[in-house]
Amino acid sequence: LRRLHHPRQQVAIADLQLLLVRLLGHPIPSDVDSACVAGLLDMLRTKGVWLASVRYGYLFGALSTAGSLHGRSHELASAAQLEQLADAFEKQWQALVASNEE
C-alpha cells in the first residue's frame, strides 16, 4: 500500500499521513501502512457523529475537486476548525428539531 487510489487521483502514503494528521487532529502512531488504514476507517465511520460526518464531507466532498494535495496539508482546515463547523451543524440541527416539535 504505497498509494491510496482515489477515483480521480492517487495519493502517496506520506501525503495521506499528513492529511490524516491534519483532519483527525492526532499524530500518526507509526509510519506503517496499517496506521493509515486505521485513520481511513476513522474517516469513514460517521453515523450519528457530527464531527466525523463533517470531516467525511470535507474530505470526500469539498476536497474531491481540489487536485493534488501533495505538500499542501497546511492549507487544509484543521481539526479544530472542523470541530467548530460540526458544532454549528449540531446547533442548527437542534434548532430545526425544536421548531418541528412546536
Phi and psi restraints in degrees (value plus and minus 20) as a CYANA .aco file:
   2 ARG   PHI    -117.8   -77.8
   2 ARG   PSI     -40.9    -0.9
   3 ARG   PHI    -162.9  -122.9
   3 ARG   PSI     123.8   163.8
   4 LEU   PHI    -108.2   -68.2
   4 LEU   PSI     110.9   150.9
   5 HIS   PHI    -113.8   -73.8
   5 HIS   PSI      88.7   128.7
   6 HIS   PHI    -112.2   -72.2
   6 HIS   PSI     129.2   169.2
   7 PRO   PHI     -71.8   -31.8
   7 PRO   PSI     -50.5   -10.5
   8 ARG   PHI    -129.7   -89.7
   8 ARG   PSI     -32.1     7.9
   9 GLN   PHI    -181.5  -141.5
   9 GLN   PSI     147.8   187.8
  10 GLN   PHI    -125.7   -85.7
  10 GLN   PSI     124.5   164.5
  11 VAL   PHI    -139.0   -99.0
  11 VAL   PSI     101.6   141.6
  12 ALA   PHI     -85.4   -45.4
  12 ALA   PSI     127.7   167.7
  13 ILE   PHI     -76.9   -36.9
  13 ILE   PSI     -61.4   -21.4
  14 ALA   PHI     -80.6   -40.6
  14 ALA   PSI     -59.7   -19.7
  15 ASP   PHI     -89.3   -49.3
  15 ASP   PSI     -59.4   -19.4
  16 LEU   PHI     -82.2   -42.2
  16 LEU   PSI     -60.4   -20.4
  17 GLN   PHI     -80.6   -40.6
  17 GLN   PSI     -64.9   -24.9
  18 LEU   PHI     -83.7   -43.7
  18 LEU   PSI     -60.9   -20.9
  19 LEU   PHI     -82.1   -42.1
  19 LEU   PSI     -66.5   -26.5
  20 LEU   PHI     -86.2   -46.2
  20 LEU   PSI     -59.7   -19.7
  21 VAL   PHI     -79.8   -39.8
  21 VAL   PSI     -64.4   -24.4
  22 ARG   PHI     -85.9   -45.9
  22 ARG   PSI     -67.9   -27.9
  23 LEU   PHI     -99.3   -59.3
  23 LEU   PSI     -53.8   -13.8
  24 LEU   PHI    -108.2   -68.2
  24 LEU   PSI     -39.8     0.2
  25 GLY   PHI      55.7    95.7
  25 GLY   PSI       1.4    41.4
  26 HIS   PHI    -156.2  -116.2
  26 HIS   PSI     124.3   164.3
  27 PRO   PHI     -88.3   -48.3
  27 PRO   PSI     131.7   171.7
  28 ILE   PHI     -89.9   -49.9
  28 ILE   PSI     107.5   147.5
  29 PRO   PHI     -89.2   -49.2
  29 PRO   PSI     -41.1    -1.1
  30 SER   PHI    -180.7  -140.7
  30 SER   PSI     138.1   178.1
  31 ASP   PHI    -111.3   -71.3
  31 ASP   PSI      -4.2    35.8
  32 VAL   PHI     -97.6   -57.6
  32 VAL   PSI     135.6   175.6
  33 ASP   PHI     -78.3   -38.3
  33 ASP   PSI     -55.9   -15.9
  34 SER   PHI     -84.7   -44.7
  34 SER   PSI     -46.9    -6.9
  35 ALA   PHI     -86.0   -46.0
  35 ALA   PSI     -56.6   -16.6
  36 CYS   PHI     -88.1   -48.1
  36 CYS   PSI     -59.4   -19.4
  37 VAL   PHI     -81.8   -41.8
  37 VAL   PSI     -63.7   -23.7
  38 ALA   PHI     -82.2   -42.2
  38 ALA   PSI     -61.3   -21.3
  39 GLY   PHI     -83.7   -43.7
  39 GLY   PSI     -60.5   -20.5
  40 LEU   PHI     -84.5   -44.5
  40 LEU   PSI     -58.2   -18.2
  41 LEU   PHI     -82.8   -42.8
  41 LEU   PSI     -59.3   -19.3
  42 ASP   PHI     -81.0   -41.0
  42 ASP   PSI     -57.0   -17.0
  43 MET   PHI     -89.5   -49.5
  43 MET   PSI     -50.8   -10.8
  44 LEU   PHI    -106.3   -66.3
  44 LEU   PSI     -42.2    -2.2
  45 ARG   PHI    -106.9   -66.9
  45 ARG   PSI      82.0   122.0
  46 THR   PHI    -146.0  -106.0
  46 THR   PSI     -35.8     4.2
  47 LYS   PHI     -73.7   -33.7
  47 LYS   PSI      98.8   138.8
  48 GLY   PHI      58.5    98.5
  48 GLY   PSI     -11.2    28.8
  49 VAL   PHI    -146.2  -106.2
  49 VAL   PSI      91.9   131.9
  50 TRP   PHI     -80.2   -40.2
  50 TRP   PSI     -67.2   -27.2
  51 LEU   PHI     -80.5   -40.5
  51 LEU   PSI     -65.1   -25.1
  52 ALA   PHI     -83.2   -43.2
  52 ALA   PSI     -57.7   -17.7
  53 SER   PHI     -88.3   -48.3
  53 SER   PSI     -59.1   -19.1
  54 VAL   PHI     -86.5   -46.5
  54 VAL   PSI     -63.8   -23.8
  55 ARG   PHI     -79.6   -39.6
  55 ARG   PSI     -64.5   -24.5
  56 TYR   PHI     -81.0   -41.0
  56 TYR   PSI     -67.5   -27.5
  57 GLY   PHI     -81.8   -41.8
  57 GLY   PSI     -57.7   -17.7
  58 TYR   PHI     -86.6   -46.6
  58 TYR   PSI     -68.1   -28.1
  59 LEU   PHI     -88.1   -48.1
  59 LEU   PSI     -69.2   -29.2
  60 PHE   PHI    -114.9   -74.9
  60 PHE   PSI     -26.7    13.3
  61 GLY   PHI    -129.8   -89.8
  61 GLY   PSI     -94.9   -54.9
  62 ALA   PHI     -81.4   -41.4
  62 ALA   PSI     -60.4   -20.4
  63 LEU   PHI    -106.8   -66.8
  63 LEU   PSI     -25.6    14.4
  64 SER   PHI     -85.6   -45.6
  64 SER   PSI     -40.9    -0.9
  65 THR   PHI    -131.7   -91.7
  65 THR   PSI      -8.7    31.3
  66 ALA   PHI     -99.1   -59.1
  66 ALA   PSI     -28.4    11.6
  67 GLY   PHI      57.9    97.9
  67 GLY   PSI    -179.3  -139.3
  68 SER   PHI     -85.5   -45.5
  68 SER   PSI     114.1   154.1
  69 LEU   PHI    -119.7   -79.7
  69 LEU   PSI     -12.7    27.3
  70 HIS   PHI     -76.1   -36.1
  70 HIS   PSI     101.4   141.4
  71 GLY   PHI      52.6    92.6
  71 GLY   PSI      -8.8    31.2
  72 ARG   PHI    -138.6   -98.6
  72 ARG   PSI      -4.8    35.2
  73 SER   PHI     -80.5   -40.5
  73 SER   PSI     -49.4    -9.4
  74 HIS   PHI     -85.9   -45.9
  74 HIS   PSI     -37.4     2.6
  75 GLU   PHI    -105.1   -65.1
  75 GLU   PSI     -32.2     7.8
  76 LEU   PHI     -97.2   -57.2
  76 LEU   PSI     140.4   180.4
  77 ALA   PHI     -82.4   -42.4
  77 ALA   PSI     122.5   162.5
  78 SER   PHI    -102.9   -62.9
  78 SER   PSI     147.5   187.5
  79 ALA   PHI     -79.1   -39.1
  79 ALA   PSI     -58.9   -18.9
  80 ALA   PHI     -85.5   -45.5
  80 ALA   PSI     -60.2   -20.2
  81 GLN   PHI     -86.1   -46.1
  81 GLN   PSI     -60.0   -20.0
  82 LEU   PHI     -86.4   -46.4
  82 LEU   PSI     -54.6   -14.6
  83 GLU   PHI     -85.8   -45.8
  83 GLU   PSI     -59.6   -19.6
  84 GLN   PHI     -82.6   -42.6
  84 GLN   PSI     -61.5   -21.5
  85 LEU   PHI     -84.6   -44.6
  85 LEU   PSI     -61.7   -21.7
  86 ALA   PHI     -82.7   -42.7
  86 ALA   PSI     -60.0   -20.0
  87 ASP   PHI     -81.4   -41.4
  87 ASP   PSI     -60.7   -20.7
  88 ALA   PHI     -84.6   -44.6
  88 ALA   PSI     -62.3   -22.3
  89 PHE   PHI     -80.0   -40.0
  89 PHE   PSI     -64.5   -24.5
  90 GLU   PHI     -84.1   -44.1
  90 GLU   PSI     -61.7   -21.7
  91 LYS   PHI     -82.2   -42.2
  91 LYS   PSI     -63.5   -23.5
  92 GLN   PHI     -84.5   -44.5
  92 GLN   PSI     -59.7   -19.7
  93 TRP   PHI     -82.8   -42.8
  93 TRP   PSI     -65.6   -25.6
  94 GLN   PHI     -81.1   -41.1
  94 GLN   PSI     -60.7   -20.7
  95 ALA   PHI     -84.3   -44.3
  95 ALA   PSI     -61.2   -21.2
  96 LEU   PHI     -83.2   -43.2
  96 LEU   PSI     -65.3   -25.3
  97 VAL   PHI     -83.7   -43.7
  97 VAL   PSI     -63.2   -23.2
  98 ALA   PHI     -83.3   -43.3
  98 ALA   PSI     -58.6   -18.6
  99 SER   PHI     -89.8   -49.8
  99 SER   PSI     -49.2    -9.2
 100 ASN   PHI     -97.3   -57.3
 100 ASN   PSI     -39.1     0.9
 101 GLU   PHI    -101.8   -61.8
 101 GLU   PSI     -36.5     3.5
